[in-house]
Amino acid sequence: MIHNSRPRRFIFSGVDMRILSSSTENGGQFSLIQGIVPPGGGGVLHVHAFEDETMHLLEGELDVTIGGETFVLRAGETYFAPRNVPHGLYNRTDRPARGLVVTTPGGFDRFIAQAGIPMSDTDSIPAGKPPTDVEMGHLLMLAEEFGITILEGPAGPN
């Protein structure tokens, strides 16, 4: 048994992500990641070819799109986004939203570690800014390598 006593922290697409259990620690079975989505923040609309994604929201609320359906996810609720189905989220509130993301099998954690900005436990989240063309090109290249297709840029209010 491998135990990860210290989560690795990254800023990825403006979201504070801590890898709580890496796929390298559990034989590739899953990735467990805590995400804190700041007000006005969210992920891009994307598709995973290799993993299913489940999120349990611990605090706050998020607008979530899975396939053609958009709904509000509130603290205590969970969503499941199967592989090959477009999904994304957006925090339209004035409070951070915190959730646990499990991807099965594992591997998404490796994408976060390569595409994210490493942070220490004491670092504050940098102010959001759109990625440069070079940064976006790097992200798209990594996404393709990890079986992730980015369909739209960062989520925003509808």
MIZA-65303 format. One record per residue: x, y, z of N, C-alpha, C, O in turn; residue in three letters; residue number from 1. Coordinates in steps of 0.02 Angstrom, whole numbers, always signed. Layout:
<nodes>
+--------+---------+--------+---------+----------+--------+--------+---------+--------+--------+---------+--------+-----+-----+
! n_east ! n_north !   n_up ! ca_east ! ca_north !  ca_up ! c_east ! c_north !   c_up ! o_east ! o_north !   o_up !  aa !   i !
+--------+---------+--------+---------+----------+--------+--------+---------+--------+--------+---------+--------+-----+-----+
!      X !       Y !      Z !       X !        Y !      Z !      X !       Y !      Z !      X !       Y !      Z ! ALA ! NUM !
...
+--------+---------+--------+---------+----------+--------+--------+---------+--------+--------+---------+--------+-----+-----+
</nodes>
This chain:
<nodes>
+--------+---------+--------+---------+----------+--------+--------+---------+--------+--------+---------+--------+-----+-----+
! n_east ! n_north !   n_up ! ca_east ! ca_north !  ca_up ! c_east ! c_north !   c_up ! o_east ! o_north !   o_up !  aa !   i !
+--------+---------+--------+---------+----------+--------+--------+---------+--------+--------+---------+--------+-----+-----+
!    +42 !     -59 !     +0 !      +0 !       +0 !     +0 !    +44 !     +62 !     +0 !    +93 !     +66 !    +38 ! MET !   1 !
!    +27 !    +110 !    -42 !     +64 !     +172 !    -45 !    +19 !    +226 !    -16 !    -40 !    +231 !    -32 ! ILE !   2 !
!    +48 !    +267 !    +26 !      +9 !     +320 !    +59 !    +38 !    +388 !    +40 !    +99 !    +399 !    +45 ! HIS !   3 !
!     -5 !    +433 !    +17 !     +17 !     +500 !     +0 !     -1 !    +545 !    +59 !    -59 !    +562 !    +70 ! ASN !   4 !
!    +50 !    +564 !    +98 !     +36 !     +604 !   +158 !    +32 !    +679 !   +143 !     +7 !    +717 !   +184 ! SER !   5 !
!    +56 !    +701 !    +85 !     +56 !     +772 !    +69 !    +29 !    +782 !     -2 !    +63 !    +764 !    -50 ! ARG !   6 !
!    -31 !    +810 !     -9 !     -59 !     +821 !    -75 !    -15 !    +868 !   -116 !    +15 !    +914 !    -89 ! PRO !   7 !
!    -13 !    +856 !   -181 !     +22 !     +903 !   -226 !    -30 !    +952 !   -251 !    -86 !    +933 !   -268 ! ARG !   8 !
!    -11 !   +1016 !   -253 !     -58 !    +1070 !   -269 !    -38 !   +1104 !   -334 !    +21 !   +1118 !   -346 ! ARG !   9 !
!    -89 !   +1118 !   -376 !     -78 !    +1151 !   -439 !   -135 !   +1201 !   -451 !   -190 !   +1193 !   -426 ! PHE !  10 !
!   -119 !   +1253 !   -489 !    -172 !    +1297 !   -516 !   -180 !   +1275 !   -588 !   -132 !   +1276 !   -628 ! ILE !  11 !
!   -240 !   +1256 !   -605 !    -255 !    +1231 !   -672 !   -317 !   +1266 !   -697 !   -371 !   +1258 !   -669 ! PHE !  12 !
!   -309 !   +1305 !   -750 !    -364 !    +1343 !   -779 !   -399 !   +1386 !   -726 !   -460 !   +1393 !   -727 ! SER !  13 !
!   -359 !   +1415 !   -680 !    -386 !    +1458 !   -629 !   -416 !   +1423 !   -569 !   -441 !   +1455 !   -523 ! GLY !  14 !
!   -414 !   +1356 !   -568 !    -443 !    +1317 !   -514 !   -387 !   +1289 !   -471 !   -337 !   +1263 !   -497 ! VAL !  15 !
!   -394 !   +1294 !   -405 !    -346 !    +1268 !   -357 !   -359 !   +1192 !   -350 !   -411 !   +1172 !   -325 ! ASP !  16 !
!   -311 !   +1151 !   -374 !    -321 !    +1078 !   -374 !   -267 !   +1045 !   -333 !   -207 !   +1058 !   -341 ! MET !  17 !
!   -289 !   +1001 !   -288 !    -242 !     +962 !   -246 !   -253 !    +888 !   -261 !   -307 !    +862 !   -253 ! ARG !  18 !
!   -199 !    +857 !   -282 !    -203 !     +785 !   -296 !   -197 !    +748 !   -230 !   -144 !    +746 !   -199 ! ILE !  19 !
!   -253 !    +719 !   -209 !    -257 !     +685 !   -144 !   -235 !    +612 !   -150 !   -204 !    +585 !   -104 ! LEU !  20 !
!   -251 !    +580 !   -206 !    -228 !     +512 !   -219 !   -213 !    +507 !   -294 !   -257 !    +513 !   -336 ! SER !  21 !
!   -150 !    +496 !   -308 !    -127 !     +493 !   -377 !   -135 !    +423 !   -405 !   -132 !    +373 !   -368 ! SER !  22 !
!   -146 !    +418 !   -469 !    -152 !     +353 !   -502 !    -88 !    +312 !   -495 !    -91 !    +251 !   -498 ! SER !  23 !
!    -31 !    +345 !   -485 !     +30 !     +307 !   -474 !    +32 !    +275 !   -405 !    +70 !    +228 !   -394 ! THR !  24 !
!     -9 !    +299 !   -359 !     -12 !     +272 !   -292 !    -62 !    +215 !   -285 !    -61 !    +179 !   -235 ! GLU !  25 !
!   -106 !    +207 !   -334 !    -159 !     +156 !   -326 !   -163 !    +110 !   -388 !   -217 !     +84 !   -404 ! ASN !  26 !
!   -108 !    +102 !   -421 !    -106 !      +56 !   -477 !   -147 !     +78 !   -537 !   -169 !     +37 !   -577 ! GLY !  27 !
!   -159 !    +144 !   -543 !    -196 !     +170 !   -600 !   -271 !    +163 !   -595 !   -307 !    +177 !   -643 ! GLY !  28 !
!   -296 !    +143 !   -537 !    -368 !     +131 !   -529 !   -410 !    +195 !   -531 !   -464 !    +195 !   -559 ! GLN !  29 !
!   -384 !    +249 !   -500 !    -423 !     +311 !   -498 !   -376 !    +369 !   -482 !   -319 !    +359 !   -463 ! PHE !  30 !
!   -403 !    +429 !   -489 !    -372 !     +491 !   -466 !   -422 !    +524 !   -420 !   -482 !    +528 !   -435 ! SER !  31 !
!   -398 !    +549 !   -363 !    -441 !     +587 !   -317 !   -411 !    +656 !   -309 !   -354 !    +663 !   -287 ! LEU !  32 !
!   -450 !    +707 !   -328 !    -425 !     +776 !   -330 !   -475 !    +822 !   -296 !   -536 !    +817 !   -307 ! ILE !  33 !
!   -450 !    +866 !   -253 !    -493 !     +918 !   -225 !   -485 !    +980 !   -269 !   -430 !   +1001 !   -284 ! GLN !  34 !
!   -541 !   +1009 !   -288 !    -540 !    +1069 !   -328 !   -577 !   +1125 !   -293 !   -631 !   +1115 !   -266 ! GLY !  35 !
!   -547 !   +1184 !   -294 !    -580 !    +1244 !   -267 !   -587 !   +1292 !   -326 !   -538 !   +1318 !   -352 ! ILE !  36 !
!   -651 !   +1304 !   -345 !    -667 !    +1347 !   -402 !   -683 !   +1416 !   -375 !   -731 !   +1424 !   -337 ! VAL !  37 !
!   -643 !   +1467 !   -393 !    -657 !    +1534 !   -367 !   -720 !   +1564 !   -398 !   -743 !   +1541 !   -450 ! PRO !  38 !
!   -747 !   +1616 !   -367 !    -804 !    +1651 !   -398 !   -786 !   +1672 !   -469 !   -733 !   +1700 !   -481 ! PRO !  39 !
!   -832 !   +1660 !   -515 !    -821 !    +1677 !   -584 !   -776 !   +1629 !   -621 !   -761 !   +1639 !   -680 ! GLY !  40 !
!   -754 !   +1577 !   -588 !    -707 !    +1529 !   -618 !   -743 !   +1467 !   -642 !   -801 !   +1454 !   -626 ! GLY !  41 !
!   -707 !   +1429 !   -680 !    -734 !    +1365 !   -704 !   -689 !   +1334 !   -755 !   -642 !   +1364 !   -779 ! GLY !  42 !
!   -705 !   +1273 !   -770 !    -666 !    +1236 !   -818 !   -692 !   +1245 !   -889 !   -746 !   +1272 !   -900 ! GLY !  43 !
!   -654 !   +1222 !   -935 !    -673 !    +1224 !  -1005 !   -721 !   +1167 !  -1020 !   -720 !   +1116 !   -985 ! VAL !  44 !
!   -764 !   +1175 !  -1071 !    -806 !    +1120 !  -1093 !   -760 !   +1071 !  -1128 !   -725 !   +1089 !  -1176 ! LEU !  45 !
!   -759 !   +1009 !  -1105 !    -711 !     +961 !  -1130 !   -739 !    +890 !  -1127 !   -793 !    +878 !  -1099 ! HIS !  46 !
!   -703 !    +844 !  -1158 !    -722 !     +774 !  -1160 !   -661 !    +732 !  -1141 !   -606 !    +744 !  -1166 ! VAL !  47 !
!   -671 !    +683 !  -1097 !    -618 !     +634 !  -1081 !   -631 !    +572 !  -1123 !   -687 !    +546 !  -1124 ! HIS !  48 !
!   -580 !    +548 !  -1158 !    -586 !     +485 !  -1195 !   -571 !    +425 !  -1152 !   -595 !    +370 !  -1165 ! ALA !  49 !
!   -530 !    +435 !  -1099 !    -506 !     +378 !  -1060 !   -536 !    +371 !   -991 !   -532 !    +317 !   -962 ! PHE !  50 !
!   -567 !    +424 !   -963 !    -592 !     +420 !   -894 !   -664 !    +443 !   -889 !   -688 !    +483 !   -929 ! GLU !  51 !
!   -698 !    +416 !   -838 !    -762 !     +442 !   -815 !   -745 !    +491 !   -758 !   -695 !    +482 !   -723 ! ASP !  52 !
!   -788 !    +542 !   -749 !    -775 !     +592 !   -697 !   -835 !    +597 !   -651 !   -892 !    +603 !   -674 ! GLU !  53 !
!   -822 !    +595 !   -586 !    -874 !     +605 !   -536 !   -851 !    +661 !   -490 !   -794 !    +662 !   -468 ! THR !  54 !
!   -897 !    +707 !   -475 !    -881 !     +760 !   -426 !   -934 !    +761 !   -372 !   -994 !    +759 !   -385 ! MET !  55 !
!   -910 !    +765 !   -310 !    -954 !     +776 !   -252 !   -938 !    +846 !   -226 !   -881 !    +859 !   -207 ! HIS !  56 !
!   -988 !    +890 !   -226 !    -978 !     +959 !   -205 !   -984 !    +964 !   -129 !  -1036 !    +946 !   -101 ! LEU !  57 !
!   -931 !    +989 !    -97 !    -930 !     +995 !    -24 !   -955 !   +1063 !     -1 !   -989 !   +1068 !    +50 ! LEU !  58 !
!   -939 !   +1116 !    -39 !    -958 !    +1184 !    -20 !   -975 !   +1223 !    -83 !   -945 !   +1213 !   -136 ! GLU !  59 !
!  -1023 !   +1269 !    -77 !   -1040 !    +1314 !   -132 !  -1089 !   +1284 !   -181 !  -1125 !   +1236 !   -166 ! GLY !  60 !
!  -1090 !   +1313 !   -241 !   -1132 !    +1286 !   -295 !  -1100 !   +1302 !   -362 !  -1063 !   +1351 !   -369 ! GLU !  61 !
!  -1114 !   +1260 !   -411 !   -1086 !    +1266 !   -478 !  -1139 !   +1256 !   -530 !  -1185 !   +1216 !   -521 ! LEU !  62 !
!  -1134 !   +1292 !   -585 !   -1173 !    +1276 !   -645 !  -1134 !   +1221 !   -681 !  -1075 !   +1231 !   -697 ! ASP !  63 !
!  -1166 !   +1166 !   -695 !   -1134 !    +1108 !   -726 !  -1169 !   +1092 !   -791 !  -1230 !   +1092 !   -794 ! VAL !  64 !
!  -1130 !   +1079 !   -842 !   -1157 !    +1055 !   -906 !  -1128 !    +985 !   -919 !  -1068 !    +975 !   -916 ! THR !  65 !
!  -1173 !    +938 !   -931 !   -1153 !     +870 !   -950 !  -1196 !    +851 !  -1010 !  -1257 !    +849 !  -1005 ! ILE !  66 !
!  -1163 !    +836 !  -1066 !   -1201 !     +824 !  -1127 !  -1240 !    +887 !  -1144 !  -1211 !    +941 !  -1145 ! GLY !  67 !
!  -1304 !    +880 !  -1157 !   -1345 !     +938 !  -1174 !  -1382 !    +967 !  -1115 !  -1424 !   +1011 !  -1125 ! GLY !  68 !
!  -1368 !    +944 !  -1054 !   -1405 !     +966 !   -995 !  -1361 !   +1012 !   -952 !  -1303 !    +997 !   -939 ! GLU !  69 !
!  -1391 !   +1068 !   -930 !   -1358 !    +1113 !   -883 !  -1401 !   +1117 !   -820 !  -1462 !   +1124 !   -824 ! THR !  70 !
!  -1368 !   +1114 !   -762 !   -1405 !    +1116 !   -699 !  -1360 !   +1147 !   -646 !  -1300 !   +1156 !   -656 ! PHE !  71 !
!  -1389 !   +1163 !   -588 !   -1352 !    +1190 !   -531 !  -1337 !   +1132 !   -484 !  -1382 !   +1096 !   -462 ! VAL !  72 !
!  -1272 !   +1124 !   -469 !   -1250 !    +1074 !   -420 !  -1237 !   +1110 !   -355 !  -1200 !   +1159 !   -353 ! LEU !  73 !
!  -1269 !   +1087 !   -301 !   -1263 !    +1119 !   -236 !  -1223 !   +1075 !   -188 !  -1216 !   +1015 !   -199 ! ARG !  74 !
!  -1198 !   +1105 !   -135 !   -1160 !    +1068 !    -84 !  -1199 !   +1006 !    -63 !  -1259 !   +1009 !    -50 ! ALA !  75 !
!  -1164 !    +950 !    -60 !   -1195 !     +886 !    -41 !  -1219 !    +846 !   -100 !  -1239 !    +788 !    -92 ! GLY !  76 !
!  -1216 !    +875 !   -161 !   -1239 !     +839 !   -221 !  -1179 !    +815 !   -261 !  -1122 !    +839 !   -253 ! GLU !  77 !
!  -1192 !    +767 !   -305 !   -1140 !     +735 !   -345 !  -1162 !    +732 !   -418 !  -1221 !    +723 !   -432 ! THR !  78 !
!  -1113 !    +739 !   -464 !   -1127 !     +726 !   -534 !  -1082 !    +671 !   -560 !  -1028 !    +659 !   -532 ! TYR !  79 !
!  -1104 !    +640 !   -613 !   -1064 !     +589 !   -648 !  -1063 !    +609 !   -722 !  -1115 !    +618 !   -752 ! PHE !  80 !
!  -1003 !    +615 !   -750 !    -994 !     +631 !   -821 !   -956 !    +573 !   -852 !   -895 !    +567 !   -843 ! ALA !  81 !
!   -990 !    +530 !   -889 !    -956 !     +473 !   -920 !   -907 !    +495 !   -973 !   -914 !    +548 !  -1003 ! PRO !  82 !
!   -857 !    +453 !   -986 !    -809 !     +469 !  -1039 !   -846 !    +478 !  -1105 !   -900 !    +450 !  -1115 ! ARG !  83 !
!   -817 !    +517 !  -1149 !    -844 !     +533 !  -1215 !   -907 !    +577 !  -1214 !   -941 !    +583 !  -1265 ! ASN !  84 !
!   -923 !    +607 !  -1156 !    -980 !     +653 !  -1151 !   -953 !    +722 !  -1131 !   -918 !    +727 !  -1080 ! VAL !  85 !
!   -968 !    +774 !  -1170 !    -944 !     +841 !  -1153 !   -970 !    +864 !  -1085 !  -1028 !    +853 !  -1067 ! PRO !  86 !
!   -925 !    +896 !  -1046 !    -945 !     +923 !   -982 !   -901 !    +982 !   -963 !   -845 !    +989 !   -986 ! HIS !  87 !
!   -928 !   +1024 !   -919 !    -892 !    +1083 !   -894 !   -930 !   +1112 !   -836 !   -987 !   +1091 !   -822 ! GLY !  88 !
!   -900 !   +1160 !   -802 !    -933 !    +1191 !   -744 !   -914 !   +1264 !   -739 !   -864 !   +1286 !   -769 ! LEU !  89 !
!   -954 !   +1301 !   -701 !    -942 !    +1373 !   -692 !   -969 !   +1394 !   -624 !  -1024 !   +1373 !   -604 ! TYR !  90 !
!   -931 !   +1435 !   -588 !    -953 !    +1461 !   -524 !   -979 !   +1532 !   -533 !   -939 !   +1579 !   -538 ! ASN !  91 !
!  -1044 !   +1540 !   -537 !   -1072 !    +1607 !   -547 !  -1086 !   +1643 !   -481 !  -1111 !   +1700 !   -482 ! ARG !  92 !
!  -1069 !   +1613 !   -425 !   -1082 !    +1644 !   -360 !  -1023 !   +1688 !   -338 !   -973 !   +1693 !   -374 ! THR !  93 !
!  -1030 !   +1719 !   -280 !    -976 !    +1761 !   -254 !   -935 !   +1724 !   -200 !   -896 !   +1756 !   -164 ! ASP !  94 !
!   -943 !   +1658 !   -196 !    -905 !    +1617 !   -148 !   -869 !   +1561 !   -185 !   -893 !   +1538 !   -236 ! ARG !  95 !
!   -811 !   +1539 !   -159 !    -779 !    +1481 !   -190 !   -822 !   +1419 !   -182 !   -861 !   +1413 !   -135 ! PRO !  96 !
!   -815 !   +1373 !   -228 !    -848 !    +1308 !   -224 !   -793 !   +1256 !   -218 !   -743 !   +1258 !   -253 ! ALA !  97 !
!   -803 !   +1208 !   -171 !    -751 !    +1157 !   -159 !   -782 !   +1088 !   -168 !   -835 !   +1073 !   -140 ! ARG !  98 !
!   -748 !   +1047 !   -207 !    -773 !     +980 !   -219 !   -718 !    +929 !   -225 !   -659 !    +946 !   -232 ! GLY !  99 !
!   -738 !    +866 !   -223 !    -692 !     +810 !   -234 !   -708 !    +779 !   -302 !   -766 !    +764 !   -316 ! LEU ! 100 !
!   -656 !    +771 !   -342 !    -664 !     +742 !   -409 !   -629 !    +675 !   -410 !   -571 !    +669 !   -390 ! VAL ! 101 !
!   -665 !    +624 !   -433 !    -636 !     +557 !   -442 !   -641 !    +541 !   -516 !   -694 !    +545 !   -546 ! VAL ! 102 !
!   -584 !    +523 !   -546 !    -585 !     +499 !   -614 !   -566 !    +426 !   -614 !   -520 !    +405 !   -578 ! THR ! 103 !
!   -602 !    +386 !   -653 !    -589 !     +314 !   -658 !   -585 !    +294 !   -731 !   -629 !    +311 !   -770 ! THR ! 104 !
!   -533 !    +258 !   -750 !    -474 !     +244 !   -709 !   -434 !    +308 !   -699 !   -454 !    +362 !   -721 ! PRO ! 105 !
!   -378 !    +302 !   -664 !    -336 !     +360 !   -650 !   -301 !    +384 !   -713 !   -303 !    +352 !   -766 ! GLY ! 106 !
!   -268 !    +441 !   -707 !    -229 !     +470 !   -762 !   -240 !    +545 !   -768 !   -195 !    +581 !   -789 ! GLY ! 107 !
!   -300 !    +569 !   -751 !    -314 !     +641 !   -755 !   -267 !    +679 !   -709 !   -248 !    +736 !   -724 ! PHE ! 108 !
!   -247 !    +650 !   -653 !    -200 !     +681 !   -607 !   -133 !    +696 !   -642 !   -102 !    +748 !   -628 ! ASP ! 109 !
!   -111 !    +653 !   -686 !     -48 !     +664 !   -722 !    -55 !    +723 !   -770 !     -8 !    +762 !   -779 ! ARG ! 110 !
!   -114 !    +731 !   -801 !    -127 !     +788 !   -844 !   -124 !    +853 !   -804 !    -92 !    +901 !   -825 ! PHE ! 111 !
!   -157 !    +854 !   -746 !    -156 !     +913 !   -702 !    -85 !    +930 !   -683 !    -65 !    +989 !   -684 ! ILE ! 112 !
!    -45 !    +880 !   -664 !     +24 !     +892 !   -642 !    +67 !    +920 !   -699 !   +113 !    +958 !   -686 ! ALA ! 113 !
!    +54 !    +900 !   -760 !     +94 !     +925 !   -816 !    +69 !    +992 !   -843 !   +109 !   +1033 !   -865 ! GLN ! 114 !
!     +4 !   +1003 !   -842 !     -24 !    +1063 !   -871 !    -34 !   +1119 !   -820 !    -39 !   +1178 !   -839 ! ALA ! 115 !
!    -36 !   +1102 !   -755 !     -48 !    +1152 !   -704 !    +15 !   +1187 !   -682 !    +71 !   +1168 !   -699 ! GLY ! 116 !
!     +5 !   +1240 !   -643 !     +61 !    +1277 !   -613 !    +71 !   +1251 !   -542 !    +25 !   +1257 !   -501 ! ILE ! 117 !
!   +130 !   +1223 !   -527 !    +141 !    +1198 !   -458 !   +136 !   +1254 !   -407 !   +160 !   +1310 !   -419 ! PRO ! 118 !
!   +105 !   +1239 !   -350 !     +96 !    +1287 !   -297 !   +114 !   +1254 !   -231 !   +109 !   +1193 !   -223 ! MET ! 119 !
!   +136 !   +1295 !   -182 !    +147 !    +1270 !   -115 !    +82 !   +1279 !    -75 !    +36 !   +1312 !    -98 ! SER ! 120 !
!    +80 !   +1250 !    -16 !     +21 !    +1257 !    +26 !     +8 !   +1329 !    +47 !    -49 !   +1348 !    +61 ! ASP ! 121 !
!    +60 !   +1370 !    +47 !     +53 !    +1439 !    +71 !    +43 !   +1490 !    +15 !    +29 !   +1548 !    +28 ! THR ! 122 !
!    +51 !   +1468 !    -48 !     +42 !    +1514 !   -104 !    -31 !   +1534 !   -111 !    -76 !   +1493 !   -101 ! ASP ! 123 !
!    -42 !   +1598 !   -127 !    -111 !    +1619 !   -142 !   -123 !   +1608 !   -217 !    -77 !   +1606 !   -257 ! SER ! 124 !
!   -187 !   +1602 !   -234 !    -205 !    +1591 !   -304 !   -192 !   +1655 !   -343 !   -215 !   +1708 !   -324 ! ILE ! 125 !
!   -154 !   +1649 !   -397 !    -141 !    +1710 !   -437 !   -205 !   +1735 !   -470 !   -251 !   +1697 !   -483 ! PRO ! 126 !
!   -207 !   +1800 !   -482 !    -266 !    +1830 !   -515 !   -274 !   +1798 !   -583 !   -226 !   +1786 !   -619 ! ALA ! 127 !
!   -336 !   +1784 !   -600 !    -351 !    +1751 !   -664 !   -334 !   +1796 !   -723 !   -346 !   +1856 !   -722 ! GLY ! 128 !
!   -306 !   +1765 !   -773 !    -293 !    +1800 !   -836 !   -299 !   +1748 !   -892 !   -283 !   +1689 !   -881 ! LYS ! 129 !
!   -321 !   +1768 !   -950 !    -327 !    +1719 !  -1004 !   -259 !   +1692 !  -1023 !   -209 !   +1728 !  -1019 ! PRO ! 130 !
!   -256 !   +1628 !  -1044 !    -192 !    +1600 !  -1064 !   -167 !   +1633 !  -1128 !   -206 !   +1653 !  -1170 ! PRO ! 131 !
!   -100 !   +1637 !  -1133 !     -70 !    +1663 !  -1195 !    -79 !   +1610 !  -1249 !    -98 !   +1554 !  -1235 ! THR ! 132 !
!    -66 !   +1630 !  -1312 !     -71 !    +1582 !  -1367 !    -22 !   +1524 !  -1357 !    -38 !   +1467 !  -1372 ! ASP ! 133 !
!    +38 !   +1539 !  -1331 !     +88 !    +1486 !  -1319 !    +63 !   +1439 !  -1264 !    +68 !   +1378 !  -1271 ! VAL ! 134 !
!    +36 !   +1467 !  -1209 !      +9 !    +1426 !  -1154 !    -48 !   +1383 !  -1179 !    -53 !   +1324 !  -1162 ! GLU ! 135 !
!    -92 !   +1412 !  -1220 !    -149 !    +1374 !  -1246 !   -126 !   +1319 !  -1293 !   -153 !   +1264 !  -1292 ! MET ! 136 !
!    -76 !   +1333 !  -1333 !     -48 !    +1281 !  -1377 !    -20 !   +1223 !  -1338 !    -30 !   +1165 !  -1356 ! GLY ! 137 !
!    +16 !   +1238 !  -1283 !     +44 !    +1186 !  -1240 !    -12 !   +1145 !  -1208 !     -8 !   +1083 !  -1206 ! HIS ! 138 !
!    -63 !   +1179 !  -1183 !    -120 !    +1145 !  -1152 !   -154 !   +1099 !  -1202 !   -170 !   +1041 !  -1186 ! LEU ! 139 !
!   -167 !   +1123 !  -1263 !    -201 !    +1082 !  -1313 !   -159 !   +1021 !  -1332 !   -186 !    +967 !  -1343 ! LEU ! 140 !
!    -92 !   +1029 !  -1337 !     -49 !     +973 !  -1352 !    -51 !    +921 !  -1297 !    -57 !    +861 !  -1310 ! MET ! 141 !
!    -47 !    +943 !  -1234 !     -52 !     +896 !  -1178 !   -120 !    +863 !  -1175 !   -125 !    +803 !  -1162 ! LEU ! 142 !
!   -173 !    +902 !  -1187 !    -240 !     +875 !  -1185 !   -247 !    +817 !  -1234 !   -274 !    +765 !  -1217 ! ALA ! 143 !
!   -222 !    +827 !  -1295 !    -227 !     +774 !  -1345 !   -189 !    +712 !  -1322 !   -213 !    +656 !  -1331 ! GLU ! 144 !
!   -130 !    +722 !  -1293 !     -90 !     +665 !  -1268 !   -128 !    +626 !  -1215 !   -120 !    +565 !  -1211 ! GLU ! 145 !
!   -169 !    +659 !  -1174 !    -205 !     +627 !  -1121 !   -277 !    +608 !  -1140 !   -317 !    +590 !  -1097 ! PHE ! 146 !
!   -294 !    +613 !  -1204 !    -361 !     +593 !  -1227 !   -415 !    +642 !  -1207 !   -473 !    +622 !  -1198 ! GLY ! 147 !
!   -398 !    +705 !  -1200 !    -446 !     +756 !  -1181 !   -455 !    +803 !  -1240 !   -407 !    +829 !  -1269 ! ILE ! 148 !
!   -518 !    +815 !  -1259 !    -533 !     +862 !  -1313 !   -566 !    +923 !  -1282 !   -617 !    +918 !  -1248 ! THR ! 149 !
!   -536 !    +981 !  -1294 !    -563 !    +1044 !  -1268 !   -610 !   +1072 !  -1321 !   -588 !   +1087 !  -1377 ! ILE ! 150 !
!   -673 !   +1081 !  -1304 !    -724 !    +1103 !  -1351 !   -735 !   +1178 !  -1351 !   -747 !   +1208 !  -1403 ! LEU ! 151 !
!   -730 !   +1210 !  -1292 !    -739 !    +1282 !  -1285 !   -691 !   +1307 !  -1233 !   -667 !   +1269 !  -1191 ! GLU ! 152 !
!   -676 !   +1372 !  -1235 !    -632 !    +1403 !  -1186 !   -663 !   +1403 !  -1117 !   -715 !   +1371 !  -1106 ! GLY ! 153 !
!   -633 !   +1437 !  -1070 !    -660 !    +1438 !  -1001 !   -733 !   +1455 !  -1000 !   -757 !   +1498 !  -1037 ! PRO ! 154 !
!   -769 !   +1420 !   -955 !    -841 !    +1430 !   -948 !   -855 !   +1500 !   -923 !   -812 !   +1532 !   -893 ! ALA ! 155 !
!   -914 !   +1523 !   -936 !    -934 !    +1589 !   -913 !  -1009 !   +1592 !   -907 !  -1044 !   +1543 !   -922 ! GLY ! 156 !
!  -1035 !   +1648 !   -885 !   -1107 !    +1654 !   -877 !  -1142 !   +1648 !   -945 !  -1118 !   +1671 !   -996 ! PRO ! 157 !
!  -1201 !   +1617 !   -942 !   -1241 !    +1609 !  -1004 !  -1289 !   +1666 !  -1012 !  -1327 !   +1669 !  -1060 ! ASN ! 158 !
+--------+---------+--------+---------+----------+--------+--------+---------+--------+--------+---------+--------+-----+-----+
</nodes>
